[in-house]
Amino acid sequence: MTLLKLCVLTPNQIVWDSEVKQIILFTNSGQIGILPNHIPIATVLDIGILRLNFNGQWFSIALMGGVARIANNTITILVNDAERGSEISH
């Protein structure tokens, strides 16, 4: 099975660096889903939730705006700040 290599980076840390099955992003033109073999794109990201499927489970990462580049089953996301859903205080 083909997977996507996902790397989420802020100026201070690597938030995520692993292979995933799929992701859902909030872009400046709406939500997009990314599966393996997606066409290459670069897009601006809105403040929102990145949803990713890792080992059959869904995880969330709050993104504080940035850019994403998708090409050759590799997704690189550069954001101002990010926080995993499990780390967000209620």
PDB file of N, CA, C and O in Angstrom, chain B, residues numbered from 101:
ATOM      1  N   MET B 101       0.842  -1.185   0.000  1.00  0.00           N
ATOM      2  CA  MET B 101       0.000   0.000   0.000  1.00  0.00           C
ATOM      3  C   MET B 101       0.886   1.247   0.000  1.00  0.00           C
ATOM      4  O   MET B 101       1.830   1.352   0.784  1.00  0.00           O
ATOM      5  N   THR B 102       0.574   2.170  -0.872  1.00  0.00           N
ATOM      6  CA  THR B 102       1.307   3.432  -0.941  1.00  0.00           C
ATOM      7  C   THR B 102       0.849   4.354   0.182  1.00  0.00           C
ATOM      8  O   THR B 102      -0.349   4.499   0.430  1.00  0.00           O
ATOM      9  N   LEU B 103       1.802   4.969   0.852  1.00  0.00           N
ATOM     10  CA  LEU B 103       1.514   5.911   1.926  1.00  0.00           C
ATOM     11  C   LEU B 103       2.058   7.283   1.559  1.00  0.00           C
ATOM     12  O   LEU B 103       2.810   7.434   0.596  1.00  0.00           O
ATOM     13  N   LEU B 104       1.665   8.273   2.340  1.00  0.00           N
ATOM     14  CA  LEU B 104       2.141   9.639   2.177  1.00  0.00           C
ATOM     15  C   LEU B 104       3.162   9.948   3.262  1.00  0.00           C
ATOM     16  O   LEU B 104       2.934   9.630   4.429  1.00  0.00           O
ATOM     17  N   LYS B 105       4.264  10.552   2.903  1.00  0.00           N
ATOM     18  CA  LYS B 105       5.257  11.017   3.877  1.00  0.00           C
ATOM     19  C   LYS B 105       4.838  12.424   4.297  1.00  0.00           C
ATOM     20  O   LYS B 105       4.862  13.344   3.480  1.00  0.00           O
ATOM     21  N   LEU B 106       4.457  12.600   5.552  1.00  0.00           N
ATOM     22  CA  LEU B 106       3.968  13.886   6.060  1.00  0.00           C
ATOM     23  C   LEU B 106       4.965  14.473   7.045  1.00  0.00           C
ATOM     24  O   LEU B 106       5.393  13.806   7.987  1.00  0.00           O
ATOM     25  N   CYS B 107       5.331  15.733   6.817  1.00  0.00           N
ATOM     26  CA  CYS B 107       6.199  16.466   7.725  1.00  0.00           C
ATOM     27  C   CYS B 107       5.556  17.822   8.018  1.00  0.00           C
ATOM     28  O   CYS B 107       5.329  18.622   7.111  1.00  0.00           O
ATOM     29  N   VAL B 108       5.265  18.065   9.296  1.00  0.00           N
ATOM     30  CA  VAL B 108       4.682  19.337   9.727  1.00  0.00           C
ATOM     31  C   VAL B 108       5.753  20.051  10.552  1.00  0.00           C
ATOM     32  O   VAL B 108       6.215  19.535  11.570  1.00  0.00           O
ATOM     33  N   LEU B 109       6.141  21.249  10.097  1.00  0.00           N
ATOM     34  CA  LEU B 109       7.232  21.998  10.722  1.00  0.00           C
ATOM     35  C   LEU B 109       6.782  23.386  11.152  1.00  0.00           C
ATOM     36  O   LEU B 109       6.033  24.057  10.442  1.00  0.00           O
ATOM     37  N   THR B 110       7.253  23.812  12.332  1.00  0.00           N
ATOM     38  CA  THR B 110       7.115  25.195  12.772  1.00  0.00           C
ATOM     39  C   THR B 110       8.538  25.756  12.845  1.00  0.00           C
ATOM     40  O   THR B 110       9.498  25.001  12.686  1.00  0.00           O
ATOM     41  N   PRO B 111       8.695  27.048  13.078  1.00  0.00           N
ATOM     42  CA  PRO B 111      10.052  27.587  13.234  1.00  0.00           C
ATOM     43  C   PRO B 111      10.821  26.959  14.402  1.00  0.00           C
ATOM     44  O   PRO B 111      12.051  27.000  14.424  1.00  0.00           O
ATOM     45  N   ASN B 112      10.102  26.375  15.377  1.00  0.00           N
ATOM     46  CA  ASN B 112      10.753  25.867  16.583  1.00  0.00           C
ATOM     47  C   ASN B 112      10.799  24.356  16.731  1.00  0.00           C
ATOM     48  O   ASN B 112      11.553  23.841  17.557  1.00  0.00           O
ATOM     49  N   GLN B 113       9.996  23.625  15.935  1.00  0.00           N
ATOM     50  CA  GLN B 113       9.937  22.185  16.168  1.00  0.00           C
ATOM     51  C   GLN B 113       9.391  21.419  14.973  1.00  0.00           C
ATOM     52  O   GLN B 113       8.767  21.980  14.073  1.00  0.00           O
ATOM     53  N   ILE B 114       9.649  20.116  14.996  1.00  0.00           N
ATOM     54  CA  ILE B 114       9.011  19.189  14.070  1.00  0.00           C
ATOM     55  C   ILE B 114       7.799  18.635  14.817  1.00  0.00           C
ATOM     56  O   ILE B 114       7.947  17.957  15.833  1.00  0.00           O
ATOM     57  N   VAL B 115       6.612  18.924  14.315  1.00  0.00           N
ATOM     58  CA  VAL B 115       5.381  18.519  14.986  1.00  0.00           C
ATOM     59  C   VAL B 115       4.989  17.096  14.581  1.00  0.00           C
ATOM     60  O   VAL B 115       4.501  16.326  15.407  1.00  0.00           O
ATOM     61  N   TRP B 116       5.202  16.751  13.313  1.00  0.00           N
ATOM     62  CA  TRP B 116       4.876  15.417  12.820  1.00  0.00           C
ATOM     63  C   TRP B 116       5.858  15.069  11.721  1.00  0.00           C
ATOM     64  O   TRP B 116       6.155  15.905  10.867  1.00  0.00           O
ATOM     65  N   ASP B 117       6.370  13.840  11.729  1.00  0.00           N
ATOM     66  CA  ASP B 117       7.266  13.362  10.679  1.00  0.00           C
ATOM     67  C   ASP B 117       7.108  11.853  10.567  1.00  0.00           C
ATOM     68  O   ASP B 117       7.856  11.095  11.186  1.00  0.00           O
ATOM     69  N   SER B 118       6.129  11.420   9.772  1.00  0.00           N
ATOM     70  CA  SER B 118       5.829  10.003   9.643  1.00  0.00           C
ATOM     71  C   SER B 118       4.959   9.776   8.412  1.00  0.00           C
ATOM     72  O   SER B 118       4.438  10.721   7.820  1.00  0.00           O
ATOM     73  N   GLU B 119       4.811   8.508   8.039  1.00  0.00           N
ATOM     74  CA  GLU B 119       3.940   8.160   6.921  1.00  0.00           C
ATOM     75  C   GLU B 119       2.500   8.049   7.402  1.00  0.00           C
ATOM     76  O   GLU B 119       2.232   7.557   8.498  1.00  0.00           O
ATOM     77  N   VAL B 120       1.572   8.519   6.557  1.00  0.00           N
ATOM     78  CA  VAL B 120       0.143   8.485   6.862  1.00  0.00           C
ATOM     79  C   VAL B 120      -0.611   7.953   5.658  1.00  0.00           C
ATOM     80  O   VAL B 120      -0.086   7.917   4.545  1.00  0.00           O
ATOM     81  N   LYS B 121      -1.868   7.533   5.896  1.00  0.00           N
ATOM     82  CA  LYS B 121      -2.700   7.023   4.798  1.00  0.00           C
ATOM     83  C   LYS B 121      -3.356   8.157   4.014  1.00  0.00           C
ATOM     84  O   LYS B 121      -3.447   8.098   2.788  1.00  0.00           O
ATOM     85  N   GLN B 122      -3.812   9.186   4.724  1.00  0.00           N
ATOM     86  CA  GLN B 122      -4.453  10.333   4.083  1.00  0.00           C
ATOM     87  C   GLN B 122      -4.502  11.490   5.055  1.00  0.00           C
ATOM     88  O   GLN B 122      -4.334  11.315   6.262  1.00  0.00           O
ATOM     89  N   ILE B 123      -4.742  12.710   4.501  1.00  0.00           N
ATOM     90  CA  ILE B 123      -4.898  13.890   5.341  1.00  0.00           C
ATOM     91  C   ILE B 123      -6.037  14.750   4.806  1.00  0.00           C
ATOM     92  O   ILE B 123      -6.432  14.632   3.646  1.00  0.00           O
ATOM     93  N   ILE B 124      -6.553  15.611   5.667  1.00  0.00           N
ATOM     94  CA  ILE B 124      -7.539  16.625   5.289  1.00  0.00           C
ATOM     95  C   ILE B 124      -7.006  17.953   5.798  1.00  0.00           C
ATOM     96  O   ILE B 124      -6.686  18.098   6.978  1.00  0.00           O
ATOM     97  N   LEU B 125      -6.915  18.930   4.888  1.00  0.00           N
ATOM     98  CA  LEU B 125      -6.349  20.254   5.181  1.00  0.00           C
ATOM     99  C   LEU B 125      -7.379  21.352   4.993  1.00  0.00           C
ATOM    100  O   LEU B 125      -8.268  21.238   4.149  1.00  0.00           O
ATOM    101  N   PHE B 126      -7.261  22.429   5.788  1.00  0.00           N
ATOM    102  CA  PHE B 126      -8.037  23.650   5.561  1.00  0.00           C
ATOM    103  C   PHE B 126      -7.165  24.605   4.746  1.00  0.00           C
ATOM    104  O   PHE B 126      -6.147  25.086   5.244  1.00  0.00           O
ATOM    105  N   THR B 127      -7.551  24.881   3.509  1.00  0.00           N
ATOM    106  CA  THR B 127      -6.806  25.816   2.672  1.00  0.00           C
ATOM    107  C   THR B 127      -7.579  27.123   2.571  1.00  0.00           C
ATOM    108  O   THR B 127      -8.696  27.233   3.077  1.00  0.00           O
ATOM    109  N   ASN B 128      -6.981  28.111   1.918  1.00  0.00           N
ATOM    110  CA  ASN B 128      -7.677  29.388   1.751  1.00  0.00           C
ATOM    111  C   ASN B 128      -8.858  29.276   0.793  1.00  0.00           C
ATOM    112  O   ASN B 128      -9.648  30.215   0.694  1.00  0.00           O
ATOM    113  N   SER B 129      -9.001  28.157   0.086  1.00  0.00           N
ATOM    114  CA  SER B 129     -10.150  27.975  -0.813  1.00  0.00           C
ATOM    115  C   SER B 129     -11.055  26.822  -0.371  1.00  0.00           C
ATOM    116  O   SER B 129     -11.894  26.368  -1.150  1.00  0.00           O
ATOM    117  N   GLY B 130     -10.896  26.344   0.866  1.00  0.00           N
ATOM    118  CA  GLY B 130     -11.747  25.279   1.401  1.00  0.00           C
ATOM    119  C   GLY B 130     -10.950  24.056   1.813  1.00  0.00           C
ATOM    120  O   GLY B 130      -9.723  24.037   1.723  1.00  0.00           O
ATOM    121  N   GLN B 131     -11.663  23.040   2.266  1.00  0.00           N
ATOM    122  CA  GLN B 131     -11.018  21.801   2.695  1.00  0.00           C
ATOM    123  C   GLN B 131     -10.606  20.970   1.491  1.00  0.00           C
ATOM    124  O   GLN B 131     -11.312  20.929   0.483  1.00  0.00           O
ATOM    125  N   ILE B 132      -9.456  20.306   1.602  1.00  0.00           N
ATOM    126  CA  ILE B 132      -9.057  19.350   0.577  1.00  0.00           C
ATOM    127  C   ILE B 132      -8.573  18.071   1.254  1.00  0.00           C
ATOM    128  O   ILE B 132      -7.947  18.105   2.313  1.00  0.00           O
ATOM    129  N   GLY B 133      -8.873  16.966   0.629  1.00  0.00           N
ATOM    130  CA  GLY B 133      -8.379  15.674   1.079  1.00  0.00           C
ATOM    131  C   GLY B 133      -7.221  15.243   0.192  1.00  0.00           C
ATOM    132  O   GLY B 133      -7.265  15.421  -1.026  1.00  0.00           O
ATOM    133  N   ILE B 134      -6.199  14.685   0.797  1.00  0.00           N
ATOM    134  CA  ILE B 134      -5.021  14.242   0.060  1.00  0.00           C
ATOM    135  C   ILE B 134      -4.848  12.744   0.279  1.00  0.00           C
ATOM    136  O   ILE B 134      -4.737  12.282   1.414  1.00  0.00           O
ATOM    137  N   LEU B 135      -4.825  12.000  -0.806  1.00  0.00           N
ATOM    138  CA  LEU B 135      -4.566  10.569  -0.802  1.00  0.00           C
ATOM    139  C   LEU B 135      -3.278  10.317  -1.576  1.00  0.00           C
ATOM    140  O   LEU B 135      -2.804  11.206  -2.282  1.00  0.00           O
ATOM    141  N   PRO B 136      -2.700   9.115  -1.457  1.00  0.00           N
ATOM    142  CA  PRO B 136      -1.500   8.809  -2.240  1.00  0.00           C
ATOM    143  C   PRO B 136      -1.713   9.074  -3.737  1.00  0.00           C
ATOM    144  O   PRO B 136      -2.815   8.913  -4.260  1.00  0.00           O
ATOM    145  N   ASN B 137      -0.647   9.478  -4.399  1.00  0.00           N
ATOM    146  CA  ASN B 137      -0.613   9.789  -5.836  1.00  0.00           C
ATOM    147  C   ASN B 137      -1.424  11.024  -6.211  1.00  0.00           C
ATOM    148  O   ASN B 137      -1.864  11.152  -7.354  1.00  0.00           O
ATOM    149  N   HIS B 138      -1.625  11.931  -5.263  1.00  0.00           N
ATOM    150  CA  HIS B 138      -2.312  13.209  -5.530  1.00  0.00           C
ATOM    151  C   HIS B 138      -1.461  14.036  -6.489  1.00  0.00           C
ATOM    152  O   HIS B 138      -0.234  13.940  -6.477  1.00  0.00           O
ATOM    153  N   ILE B 139      -2.109  14.840  -7.310  1.00  0.00           N
ATOM    154  CA  ILE B 139      -1.362  15.715  -8.210  1.00  0.00           C
ATOM    155  C   ILE B 139      -0.530  16.704  -7.394  1.00  0.00           C
ATOM    156  O   ILE B 139      -0.937  17.079  -6.295  1.00  0.00           O
ATOM    157  N   PRO B 140       0.607  17.129  -7.898  1.00  0.00           N
ATOM    158  CA  PRO B 140       1.426  18.108  -7.169  1.00  0.00           C
ATOM    159  C   PRO B 140       0.706  19.451  -7.039  1.00  0.00           C
ATOM    160  O   PRO B 140       0.156  19.970  -8.010  1.00  0.00           O
ATOM    161  N   ILE B 141       0.720  19.998  -5.839  1.00  0.00           N
ATOM    162  CA  ILE B 141       0.152  21.331  -5.605  1.00  0.00           C
ATOM    163  C   ILE B 141       0.944  22.026  -4.499  1.00  0.00           C
ATOM    164  O   ILE B 141       1.644  21.390  -3.712  1.00  0.00           O
ATOM    165  N   ALA B 142       0.813  23.327  -4.466  1.00  0.00           N
ATOM    166  CA  ALA B 142       1.267  24.142  -3.341  1.00  0.00           C
ATOM    167  C   ALA B 142       0.075  25.021  -2.982  1.00  0.00           C
ATOM    168  O   ALA B 142      -0.583  25.564  -3.869  1.00  0.00           O
ATOM    169  N   THR B 143      -0.206  25.165  -1.697  1.00  0.00           N
ATOM    170  CA  THR B 143      -1.384  25.913  -1.288  1.00  0.00           C
ATOM    171  C   THR B 143      -1.137  26.652   0.022  1.00  0.00           C
ATOM    172  O   THR B 143      -0.323  26.234   0.846  1.00  0.00           O
ATOM    173  N   VAL B 144      -1.851  27.749   0.195  1.00  0.00           N
ATOM    174  CA  VAL B 144      -1.829  28.516   1.444  1.00  0.00           C
ATOM    175  C   VAL B 144      -2.833  27.874   2.392  1.00  0.00           C
ATOM    176  O   VAL B 144      -3.930  27.495   1.981  1.00  0.00           O
ATOM    177  N   LEU B 145      -2.454  27.754   3.663  1.00  0.00           N
ATOM    178  CA  LEU B 145      -3.327  27.147   4.665  1.00  0.00           C
ATOM    179  C   LEU B 145      -3.952  28.195   5.560  1.00  0.00           C
ATOM    180  O   LEU B 145      -3.302  29.161   5.962  1.00  0.00           O
ATOM    181  N   ASP B 146      -5.221  27.992   5.866  1.00  0.00           N
ATOM    182  CA  ASP B 146      -5.913  28.825   6.842  1.00  0.00           C
ATOM    183  C   ASP B 146      -5.648  28.272   8.243  1.00  0.00           C
ATOM    184  O   ASP B 146      -5.141  27.162   8.405  1.00  0.00           O
ATOM    185  N   ILE B 147      -5.996  29.062   9.233  1.00  0.00           N
ATOM    186  CA  ILE B 147      -6.003  28.541  10.597  1.00  0.00           C
ATOM    187  C   ILE B 147      -7.087  27.476  10.647  1.00  0.00           C
ATOM    188  O   ILE B 147      -8.232  27.729  10.273  1.00  0.00           O
ATOM    189  N   GLY B 148      -6.731  26.303  11.101  1.00  0.00           N
ATOM    190  CA  GLY B 148      -7.705  25.213  11.140  1.00  0.00           C
ATOM    191  C   GLY B 148      -7.069  23.920  11.605  1.00  0.00           C
ATOM    192  O   GLY B 148      -5.940  23.901  12.094  1.00  0.00           O
ATOM    193  N   ILE B 149      -7.811  22.848  11.445  1.00  0.00           N
ATOM    194  CA  ILE B 149      -7.388  21.537  11.928  1.00  0.00           C
ATOM    195  C   ILE B 149      -6.912  20.679  10.758  1.00  0.00           C
ATOM    196  O   ILE B 149      -7.615  20.511   9.761  1.00  0.00           O
ATOM    197  N   LEU B 150      -5.706  20.143  10.905  1.00  0.00           N
ATOM    198  CA  LEU B 150      -5.202  19.121   9.995  1.00  0.00           C
ATOM    199  C   LEU B 150      -5.644  17.785  10.565  1.00  0.00           C
ATOM    200  O   LEU B 150      -5.342  17.467  11.715  1.00  0.00           O
ATOM    201  N   ARG B 151      -6.357  16.999   9.766  1.00  0.00           N
ATOM    202  CA  ARG B 151      -6.758  15.657  10.187  1.00  0.00           C
ATOM    203  C   ARG B 151      -5.907  14.669   9.412  1.00  0.00           C
ATOM    204  O   ARG B 151      -5.734  14.810   8.202  1.00  0.00           O
ATOM    205  N   LEU B 152      -5.374  13.667  10.103  1.00  0.00           N
ATOM    206  CA  LEU B 152      -4.536  12.688   9.424  1.00  0.00           C
ATOM    207  C   LEU B 152      -4.862  11.283   9.904  1.00  0.00           C
ATOM    208  O   LEU B 152      -5.186  11.063  11.071  1.00  0.00           O
ATOM    209  N   ASN B 153      -4.768  10.338   8.973  1.00  0.00           N
ATOM    210  CA  ASN B 153      -5.028   8.943   9.267  1.00  0.00           C
ATOM    211  C   ASN B 153      -3.689   8.228   9.381  1.00  0.00           C
ATOM    212  O   ASN B 153      -2.969   8.068   8.396  1.00  0.00           O
ATOM    213  N   PHE B 154      -3.368   7.802  10.598  1.00  0.00           N
ATOM    214  CA  PHE B 154      -2.101   7.144  10.901  1.00  0.00           C
ATOM    215  C   PHE B 154      -2.408   5.800  11.545  1.00  0.00           C
ATOM    216  O   PHE B 154      -3.047   5.742  12.596  1.00  0.00           O
ATOM    217  N   ASN B 155      -1.955   4.722  10.917  1.00  0.00           N
ATOM    218  CA  ASN B 155      -2.191   3.362  11.426  1.00  0.00           C
ATOM    219  C   ASN B 155      -3.670   3.086  11.706  1.00  0.00           C
ATOM    220  O   ASN B 155      -4.009   2.437  12.696  1.00  0.00           O
ATOM    221  N   GLY B 156      -4.549   3.583  10.828  1.00  0.00           N
ATOM    222  CA  GLY B 156      -5.976   3.314  10.955  1.00  0.00           C
ATOM    223  C   GLY B 156      -6.708   4.181  11.959  1.00  0.00           C
ATOM    224  O   GLY B 156      -7.910   4.002  12.157  1.00  0.00           O
ATOM    225  N   GLN B 157      -6.019   5.120  12.603  1.00  0.00           N
ATOM    226  CA  GLN B 157      -6.661   6.023  13.554  1.00  0.00           C
ATOM    227  C   GLN B 157      -6.534   7.457  13.056  1.00  0.00           C
ATOM    228  O   GLN B 157      -5.562   7.811  12.389  1.00  0.00           O
ATOM    229  N   TRP B 158      -7.530   8.280  13.389  1.00  0.00           N
ATOM    230  CA  TRP B 158      -7.509   9.687  13.000  1.00  0.00           C
ATOM    231  C   TRP B 158      -6.920  10.524  14.130  1.00  0.00           C
ATOM    232  O   TRP B 158      -7.270  10.347  15.297  1.00  0.00           O
ATOM    233  N   PHE B 159      -6.021  11.438  13.768  1.00  0.00           N
ATOM    234  CA  PHE B 159      -5.404  12.376  14.694  1.00  0.00           C
ATOM    235  C   PHE B 159      -5.631  13.789  14.179  1.00  0.00           C
ATOM    236  O   PHE B 159      -5.844  13.998  12.985  1.00  0.00           O
ATOM    237  N   SER B 160      -5.585  14.757  15.088  1.00  0.00           N
ATOM    238  CA  SER B 160      -5.781  16.162  14.730  1.00  0.00           C
ATOM    239  C   SER B 160      -4.588  16.988  15.173  1.00  0.00           C
ATOM    240  O   SER B 160      -3.999  16.753  16.228  1.00  0.00           O
ATOM    241  N   ILE B 161      -4.246  17.970  14.334  1.00  0.00           N
ATOM    242  CA  ILE B 161      -3.222  18.951  14.681  1.00  0.00           C
ATOM    243  C   ILE B 161      -3.793  20.322  14.332  1.00  0.00           C
ATOM    244  O   ILE B 161      -4.200  20.556  13.195  1.00  0.00           O
ATOM    245  N   ALA B 162      -3.822  21.227  15.311  1.00  0.00           N
ATOM    246  CA  ALA B 162      -4.272  22.601  15.059  1.00  0.00           C
ATOM    247  C   ALA B 162      -3.130  23.352  14.377  1.00  0.00           C
ATOM    248  O   ALA B 162      -2.009  23.391  14.884  1.00  0.00           O
ATOM    249  N   LEU B 163      -3.429  23.947  13.222  1.00  0.00           N
ATOM    250  CA  LEU B 163      -2.433  24.698  12.454  1.00  0.00           C
ATOM    251  C   LEU B 163      -2.778  26.183  12.486  1.00  0.00           C
ATOM    252  O   LEU B 163      -3.941  26.560  12.338  1.00  0.00           O
ATOM    253  N   MET B 164      -1.774  27.013  12.678  1.00  0.00           N
ATOM    254  CA  MET B 164      -1.977  28.456  12.766  1.00  0.00           C
ATOM    255  C   MET B 164      -1.541  29.148  11.476  1.00  0.00           C
ATOM    256  O   MET B 164      -0.754  30.094  11.504  1.00  0.00           O
ATOM    257  N   GLY B 165      -2.050  28.674  10.365  1.00  0.00           N
ATOM    258  CA  GLY B 165      -1.746  29.273   9.067  1.00  0.00           C
ATOM    259  C   GLY B 165      -0.367  28.894   8.573  1.00  0.00           C
ATOM    260  O   GLY B 165       0.539  28.657   9.371  1.00  0.00           O
ATOM    261  N   GLY B 166      -0.203  28.834   7.269  1.00  0.00           N
ATOM    262  CA  GLY B 166       1.085  28.492   6.681  1.00  0.00           C
ATOM    263  C   GLY B 166       0.936  28.088   5.232  1.00  0.00           C
ATOM    264  O   GLY B 166       0.052  28.576   4.528  1.00  0.00           O
ATOM    265  N   VAL B 167       1.804  27.192   4.788  1.00  0.00           N
ATOM    266  CA  VAL B 167       1.768  26.711   3.400  1.00  0.00           C
ATOM    267  C   VAL B 167       1.985  25.196   3.398  1.00  0.00           C
ATOM    268  O   VAL B 167       2.583  24.632   4.315  1.00  0.00           O
ATOM    269  N   ALA B 168       1.480  24.558   2.339  1.00  0.00           N
ATOM    270  CA  ALA B 168       1.676  23.125   2.154  1.00  0.00           C
ATOM    271  C   ALA B 168       2.135  22.872   0.729  1.00  0.00           C
ATOM    272  O   ALA B 168       1.686  23.524  -0.214  1.00  0.00           O
ATOM    273  N   ARG B 169       3.038  21.911   0.594  1.00  0.00           N
ATOM    274  CA  ARG B 169       3.512  21.472  -0.721  1.00  0.00           C
ATOM    275  C   ARG B 169       3.307  19.972  -0.800  1.00  0.00           C
ATOM    276  O   ARG B 169       3.776  19.225   0.059  1.00  0.00           O
ATOM    277  N   ILE B 170       2.600  19.531  -1.841  1.00  0.00           N
ATOM    278  CA  ILE B 170       2.328  18.119  -2.055  1.00  0.00           C
ATOM    279  C   ILE B 170       2.938  17.725  -3.394  1.00  0.00           C
ATOM    280  O   ILE B 170       2.613  18.316  -4.424  1.00  0.00           O
ATOM    281  N   ALA B 171       3.827  16.721  -3.384  1.00  0.00           N
ATOM    282  CA  ALA B 171       4.438  16.218  -4.615  1.00  0.00           C
ATOM    283  C   ALA B 171       5.073  14.865  -4.333  1.00  0.00           C
ATOM    284  O   ALA B 171       5.702  14.675  -3.291  1.00  0.00           O
ATOM    285  N   ASN B 172       4.910  13.933  -5.251  1.00  0.00           N
ATOM    286  CA  ASN B 172       5.558  12.614  -5.157  1.00  0.00           C
ATOM    287  C   ASN B 172       5.286  11.909  -3.823  1.00  0.00           C
ATOM    288  O   ASN B 172       6.192  11.346  -3.208  1.00  0.00           O
ATOM    289  N   ASN B 173       4.028  11.952  -3.393  1.00  0.00           N
ATOM    290  CA  ASN B 173       3.602  11.320  -2.140  1.00  0.00           C
ATOM    291  C   ASN B 173       4.327  11.854  -0.907  1.00  0.00           C
ATOM    292  O   ASN B 173       4.436  11.163   0.105  1.00  0.00           O
ATOM    293  N   THR B 174       4.819  13.082  -0.998  1.00  0.00           N
ATOM    294  CA  THR B 174       5.440  13.766   0.132  1.00  0.00           C
ATOM    295  C   THR B 174       4.694  15.062   0.380  1.00  0.00           C
ATOM    296  O   THR B 174       4.471  15.848  -0.541  1.00  0.00           O
ATOM    297  N   ILE B 175       4.309  15.282   1.633  1.00  0.00           N
ATOM    298  CA  ILE B 175       3.599  16.505   2.016  1.00  0.00           C
ATOM    299  C   ILE B 175       4.461  17.232   3.039  1.00  0.00           C
ATOM    300  O   ILE B 175       4.780  16.693   4.099  1.00  0.00           O
ATOM    301  N   THR B 176       4.829  18.453   2.706  1.00  0.00           N
ATOM    302  CA  THR B 176       5.579  19.292   3.632  1.00  0.00           C
ATOM    303  C   THR B 176       4.692  20.470   3.998  1.00  0.00           C
ATOM    304  O   THR B 176       4.231  21.211   3.130  1.00  0.00           O
ATOM    305  N   ILE B 177       4.458  20.633   5.293  1.00  0.00           N
ATOM    306  CA  ILE B 177       3.608  21.714   5.793  1.00  0.00           C
ATOM    307  C   ILE B 177       4.461  22.609   6.687  1.00  0.00           C
ATOM    308  O   ILE B 177       5.021  22.157   7.686  1.00  0.00           O
ATOM    309  N   LEU B 178       4.551  23.877   6.317  1.00  0.00           N
ATOM    310  CA  LEU B 178       5.288  24.876   7.099  1.00  0.00           C
ATOM    311  C   LEU B 178       4.264  25.828   7.700  1.00  0.00           C
ATOM    312  O   LEU B 178       3.498  26.462   6.973  1.00  0.00           O
ATOM    313  N   VAL B 179       4.249  25.931   9.031  1.00  0.00           N
ATOM    314  CA  VAL B 179       3.249  26.752   9.706  1.00  0.00           C
ATOM    315  C   VAL B 179       3.902  27.638  10.759  1.00  0.00           C
ATOM    316  O   VAL B 179       5.007  27.367  11.229  1.00  0.00           O
ATOM    317  N   ASN B 180       3.191  28.704  11.116  1.00  0.00           N
ATOM    318  CA  ASN B 180       3.664  29.610  12.162  1.00  0.00           C
ATOM    319  C   ASN B 180       3.705  28.918  13.513  1.00  0.00           C
ATOM    320  O   ASN B 180       4.642  29.104  14.290  1.00  0.00           O
ATOM    321  N   ASP B 181       2.679  28.114  13.789  1.00  0.00           N
ATOM    322  CA  ASP B 181       2.599  27.374  15.039  1.00  0.00           C
ATOM    323  C   ASP B 181       1.644  26.208  14.834  1.00  0.00           C
ATOM    324  O   ASP B 181       0.775  26.256  13.962  1.00  0.00           O
ATOM    325  N   ALA B 182       1.803  25.168  15.631  1.00  0.00           N
ATOM    326  CA  ALA B 182       0.934  23.990  15.544  1.00  0.00           C
ATOM    327  C   ALA B 182       0.903  23.306  16.903  1.00  0.00           C
ATOM    328  O   ALA B 182       1.843  23.400  17.691  1.00  0.00           O
ATOM    329  N   GLU B 183      -0.204  22.615  17.154  1.00  0.00           N
ATOM    330  CA  GLU B 183      -0.339  21.891  18.411  1.00  0.00           C
ATOM    331  C   GLU B 183      -1.161  20.637  18.155  1.00  0.00           C
ATOM    332  O   GLU B 183      -2.247  20.702  17.579  1.00  0.00           O
ATOM    333  N   ARG B 184      -0.636  19.499  18.587  1.00  0.00           N
ATOM    334  CA  ARG B 184      -1.369  18.242  18.437  1.00  0.00           C
ATOM    335  C   ARG B 184      -2.641  18.293  19.277  1.00  0.00           C
ATOM    336  O   ARG B 184      -2.667  18.903  20.346  1.00  0.00           O
ATOM    337  N   GLY B 185      -3.685  17.651  18.786  1.00  0.00           N
ATOM    338  CA  GLY B 185      -4.960  17.643  19.487  1.00  0.00           C
ATOM    339  C   GLY B 185      -4.851  17.138  20.910  1.00  0.00           C
ATOM    340  O   GLY B 185      -5.540  17.632  21.802  1.00  0.00           O
ATOM    341  N   SER B 186      -3.982  16.147  21.132  1.00  0.00           N
ATOM    342  CA  SER B 186      -3.823  15.582  22.473  1.00  0.00           C
ATOM    343  C   SER B 186      -3.148  16.547  23.443  1.00  0.00           C
ATOM    344  O   SER B 186      -3.204  16.343  24.656  1.00  0.00           O
ATOM    345  N   GLU B 187      -2.505  17.607  22.916  1.00  0.00           N
ATOM    346  CA  GLU B 187      -1.784  18.558  23.767  1.00  0.00           C
ATOM    347  C   GLU B 187      -2.567  19.837  24.042  1.00  0.00           C
ATOM    348  O   GLU B 187      -2.123  20.681  24.821  1.00  0.00           O
ATOM    349  N   ILE B 188      -3.727  19.985  23.409  1.00  0.00           N
ATOM    350  CA  ILE B 188      -4.533  21.194  23.586  1.00  0.00           C
ATOM    351  C   ILE B 188      -5.262  21.115  24.918  1.00  0.00           C
ATOM    352  O   ILE B 188      -5.958  20.140  25.201  1.00  0.00           O
ATOM    353  N   SER B 189      -5.093  22.153  25.734  1.00  0.00           N
ATOM    354  CA  SER B 189      -5.786  22.166  27.037  1.00  0.00           C
ATOM    355  C   SER B 189      -7.201  22.681  26.838  1.00  0.00           C
ATOM    356  O   SER B 189      -7.434  23.598  26.050  1.00  0.00           O
ATOM    357  N   HIS B 190      -8.134  22.090  27.551  1.00  0.00           N
ATOM    358  CA  HIS B 190      -9.554  22.448  27.422  1.00  0.00           C
ATOM    359  C   HIS B 190      -9.942  23.497  28.401  1.00  0.00           C
ATOM    360  O   HIS B 190     -11.099  23.916  28.432  1.00  0.00           O
TER     361      HIS B 190
END
